[in-house]
C-alpha cells in the first residue's frame, strides 16, 4: 500500500471511531429524559434522582471521551 492510501484509511478509521459520539448523545438524552419523567411522577425524590442522573451522565460522557480519544489516537499516531 502506498503512503497516500494509508493516510486515507486513517481518516476513515477516525471517522468510524467517532460513531460512538452519536451514541453518547442519545444516551445523555435518555438519561435526562428519564429524570424528567421520574421527577414528574414523584417530585419528593428530586435530590436522590438528580444524584443518579449525574452519575448516569458522567458514565455516558466517559464513553464519548473514550471514542474521541480513539479517534485522535488513530489520526495523530
PyMOL commands that place a pseudoatom at each C-alpha (Angstrom):
pseudoatom trace, name=CA, resn=UNK, resi=1, chain=A, elem=C, hetatm=0, pos=[0.000, 0.000, 0.000]
pseudoatom trace, name=CA, resn=UNK, resi=2, chain=A, elem=C, hetatm=0, pos=[1.159, 3.482, -0.683]
pseudoatom trace, name=CA, resn=UNK, resi=3, chain=A, elem=C, hetatm=0, pos=[1.552, 6.178, 1.926]
pseudoatom trace, name=CA, resn=UNK, resi=4, chain=A, elem=C, hetatm=0, pos=[-1.395, 8.066, 0.477]
pseudoatom trace, name=CA, resn=UNK, resi=5, chain=A, elem=C, hetatm=0, pos=[-3.820, 5.180, 0.873]
pseudoatom trace, name=CA, resn=UNK, resi=6, chain=A, elem=C, hetatm=0, pos=[-2.698, 4.530, 4.461]
pseudoatom trace, name=CA, resn=UNK, resi=7, chain=A, elem=C, hetatm=0, pos=[-3.341, 8.186, 5.313]
pseudoatom trace, name=CA, resn=UNK, resi=8, chain=A, elem=C, hetatm=0, pos=[-6.786, 7.904, 3.750]
pseudoatom trace, name=CA, resn=UNK, resi=9, chain=A, elem=C, hetatm=0, pos=[-7.538, 4.771, 5.731]
pseudoatom trace, name=CA, resn=UNK, resi=10, chain=A, elem=C, hetatm=0, pos=[-6.507, 6.585, 8.925]
pseudoatom trace, name=CA, resn=UNK, resi=11, chain=A, elem=C, hetatm=0, pos=[-9.133, 9.220, 8.187]
pseudoatom trace, name=CA, resn=UNK, resi=12, chain=A, elem=C, hetatm=0, pos=[-11.773, 6.552, 7.589]
pseudoatom trace, name=CA, resn=UNK, resi=13, chain=A, elem=C, hetatm=0, pos=[-10.847, 4.812, 10.843]
pseudoatom trace, name=CA, resn=UNK, resi=14, chain=A, elem=C, hetatm=0, pos=[-11.022, 8.056, 12.803]
pseudoatom trace, name=CA, resn=UNK, resi=15, chain=A, elem=C, hetatm=0, pos=[-14.410, 8.804, 11.294]
pseudoatom trace, name=CA, resn=UNK, resi=16, chain=A, elem=C, hetatm=0, pos=[-15.690, 5.381, 12.265]
pseudoatom trace, name=CA, resn=UNK, resi=17, chain=A, elem=C, hetatm=0, pos=[-14.358, 5.844, 15.800]
pseudoatom trace, name=CA, resn=UNK, resi=18, chain=A, elem=C, hetatm=0, pos=[-16.480, 8.978, 16.221]
pseudoatom trace, name=CA, resn=UNK, resi=19, chain=A, elem=C, hetatm=0, pos=[-19.704, 6.998, 15.738]
pseudoatom trace, name=CA, resn=UNK, resi=20, chain=A, elem=C, hetatm=0, pos=[-19.573, 6.465, 19.496]
pseudoatom trace, name=CA, resn=UNK, resi=21, chain=A, elem=C, hetatm=0, pos=[-20.193, 10.191, 19.971]
pseudoatom trace, name=CA, resn=UNK, resi=22, chain=A, elem=C, hetatm=0, pos=[-23.637, 9.887, 18.407]
pseudoatom trace, name=CA, resn=UNK, resi=23, chain=A, elem=C, hetatm=0, pos=[-24.480, 7.005, 20.717]
pseudoatom trace, name=CA, resn=UNK, resi=24, chain=A, elem=C, hetatm=0, pos=[-23.366, 9.035, 23.707]
pseudoatom trace, name=CA, resn=UNK, resi=25, chain=A, elem=C, hetatm=0, pos=[-25.625, 11.894, 22.645]
pseudoatom trace, name=CA, resn=UNK, resi=26, chain=A, elem=C, hetatm=0, pos=[-28.589, 9.536, 22.513]
pseudoatom trace, name=CA, resn=UNK, resi=27, chain=A, elem=C, hetatm=0, pos=[-27.619, 8.112, 25.903]
pseudoatom trace, name=CA, resn=UNK, resi=28, chain=A, elem=C, hetatm=0, pos=[-27.396, 11.524, 27.548]
pseudoatom trace, name=CA, resn=UNK, resi=29, chain=A, elem=C, hetatm=0, pos=[-30.793, 12.459, 26.152]
pseudoatom trace, name=CA, resn=UNK, resi=30, chain=A, elem=C, hetatm=0, pos=[-32.221, 9.235, 27.502]
pseudoatom trace, name=CA, resn=UNK, resi=31, chain=A, elem=C, hetatm=0, pos=[-30.741, 9.841, 30.969]
pseudoatom trace, name=CA, resn=UNK, resi=32, chain=A, elem=C, hetatm=0, pos=[-32.170, 13.345, 31.298]
pseudoatom trace, name=CA, resn=UNK, resi=33, chain=A, elem=C, hetatm=0, pos=[-35.486, 12.352, 29.706]
pseudoatom trace, name=CA, resn=UNK, resi=34, chain=A, elem=C, hetatm=0, pos=[-35.851, 9.588, 32.277]
pseudoatom trace, name=CA, resn=UNK, resi=35, chain=A, elem=C, hetatm=0, pos=[-35.015, 12.057, 35.035]
pseudoatom trace, name=CA, resn=UNK, resi=36, chain=A, elem=C, hetatm=0, pos=[-37.786, 14.392, 33.921]
pseudoatom trace, name=CA, resn=UNK, resi=37, chain=A, elem=C, hetatm=0, pos=[-40.286, 11.530, 33.778]
pseudoatom trace, name=CA, resn=UNK, resi=38, chain=A, elem=C, hetatm=0, pos=[-39.314, 10.219, 37.206]
pseudoatom trace, name=CA, resn=UNK, resi=39, chain=A, elem=C, hetatm=0, pos=[-39.356, 13.706, 38.739]
pseudoatom trace, name=CA, resn=UNK, resi=40, chain=A, elem=C, hetatm=0, pos=[-42.810, 14.404, 37.315]
pseudoatom trace, name=CA, resn=UNK, resi=41, chain=A, elem=C, hetatm=0, pos=[-44.128, 11.189, 38.858]
pseudoatom trace, name=CA, resn=UNK, resi=42, chain=A, elem=C, hetatm=0, pos=[-42.607, 11.753, 42.307]
pseudoatom trace, name=CA, resn=UNK, resi=43, chain=A, elem=C, hetatm=0, pos=[-41.285, 15.287, 42.964]
pseudoatom trace, name=CA, resn=UNK, resi=44, chain=A, elem=C, hetatm=0, pos=[-40.297, 14.473, 46.550]
pseudoatom trace, name=CA, resn=UNK, resi=45, chain=A, elem=C, hetatm=0, pos=[-37.409, 12.301, 45.302]
pseudoatom trace, name=CA, resn=UNK, resi=46, chain=A, elem=C, hetatm=0, pos=[-35.812, 15.124, 43.339]
pseudoatom trace, name=CA, resn=UNK, resi=47, chain=A, elem=C, hetatm=0, pos=[-32.462, 15.129, 45.171]
pseudoatom trace, name=CA, resn=UNK, resi=48, chain=A, elem=C, hetatm=0, pos=[-31.966, 11.344, 45.011]
pseudoatom trace, name=CA, resn=UNK, resi=49, chain=A, elem=C, hetatm=0, pos=[-32.982, 11.206, 41.356]
pseudoatom trace, name=CA, resn=UNK, resi=50, chain=A, elem=C, hetatm=0, pos=[-30.661, 14.066, 40.470]
pseudoatom trace, name=CA, resn=UNK, resi=51, chain=A, elem=C, hetatm=0, pos=[-27.670, 12.266, 42.015]
pseudoatom trace, name=CA, resn=UNK, resi=52, chain=A, elem=C, hetatm=0, pos=[-28.394, 9.185, 39.901]
pseudoatom trace, name=CA, resn=UNK, resi=53, chain=A, elem=C, hetatm=0, pos=[-28.889, 11.390, 36.851]
pseudoatom trace, name=CA, resn=UNK, resi=54, chain=A, elem=C, hetatm=0, pos=[-25.471, 12.994, 37.267]
pseudoatom trace, name=CA, resn=UNK, resi=55, chain=A, elem=C, hetatm=0, pos=[-23.887, 9.576, 37.709]
pseudoatom trace, name=CA, resn=UNK, resi=56, chain=A, elem=C, hetatm=0, pos=[-25.550, 8.336, 34.527]
pseudoatom trace, name=CA, resn=UNK, resi=57, chain=A, elem=C, hetatm=0, pos=[-24.469, 11.473, 32.677]
pseudoatom trace, name=CA, resn=UNK, resi=58, chain=A, elem=C, hetatm=0, pos=[-20.860, 11.080, 33.800]
pseudoatom trace, name=CA, resn=UNK, resi=59, chain=A, elem=C, hetatm=0, pos=[-20.677, 7.430, 32.783]
pseudoatom trace, name=CA, resn=UNK, resi=60, chain=A, elem=C, hetatm=0, pos=[-22.283, 8.109, 29.405]
pseudoatom trace, name=CA, resn=UNK, resi=61, chain=A, elem=C, hetatm=0, pos=[-19.981, 11.052, 28.773]
pseudoatom trace, name=CA, resn=UNK, resi=62, chain=A, elem=C, hetatm=0, pos=[-16.969, 8.871, 29.599]
pseudoatom trace, name=CA, resn=UNK, resi=63, chain=A, elem=C, hetatm=0, pos=[-17.896, 6.606, 26.684]
pseudoatom trace, name=CA, resn=UNK, resi=64, chain=A, elem=C, hetatm=0, pos=[-17.912, 9.638, 24.382]
pseudoatom trace, name=CA, resn=UNK, resi=65, chain=A, elem=C, hetatm=0, pos=[-14.498, 10.724, 25.636]
pseudoatom trace, name=CA, resn=UNK, resi=66, chain=A, elem=C, hetatm=0, pos=[-13.086, 7.236, 25.010]
pseudoatom trace, name=CA, resn=UNK, resi=67, chain=A, elem=C, hetatm=0, pos=[-14.434, 7.286, 21.450]
pseudoatom trace, name=CA, resn=UNK, resi=68, chain=A, elem=C, hetatm=0, pos=[-12.952, 10.741, 20.837]
pseudoatom trace, name=CA, resn=UNK, resi=69, chain=A, elem=C, hetatm=0, pos=[-9.642, 9.661, 22.326]
pseudoatom trace, name=CA, resn=UNK, resi=70, chain=A, elem=C, hetatm=0, pos=[-9.522, 6.666, 19.989]
pseudoatom trace, name=CA, resn=UNK, resi=71, chain=A, elem=C, hetatm=0, pos=[-10.202, 8.920, 17.001]
pseudoatom trace, name=CA, resn=UNK, resi=72, chain=A, elem=C, hetatm=0, pos=[-7.329, 11.212, 17.993]
pseudoatom trace, name=CA, resn=UNK, resi=73, chain=A, elem=C, hetatm=0, pos=[-5.001, 8.256, 18.539]
pseudoatom trace, name=CA, resn=UNK, resi=74, chain=A, elem=C, hetatm=0, pos=[-5.821, 6.978, 15.066]
pseudoatom trace, name=CA, resn=UNK, resi=75, chain=A, elem=C, hetatm=0, pos=[-5.307, 10.417, 13.498]
pseudoatom trace, name=CA, resn=UNK, resi=76, chain=A, elem=C, hetatm=0, pos=[-2.123, 11.513, 15.228]
pseudoatom trace, name=CA, resn=UNK, resi=77, chain=A, elem=C, hetatm=0, pos=[-0.323, 8.213, 15.712]
for i in range(1, 77): cmd.bond("trace and resi %d" % i, "trace and resi %d" % (i + 1))
show_as sticks, trace
zoom trace
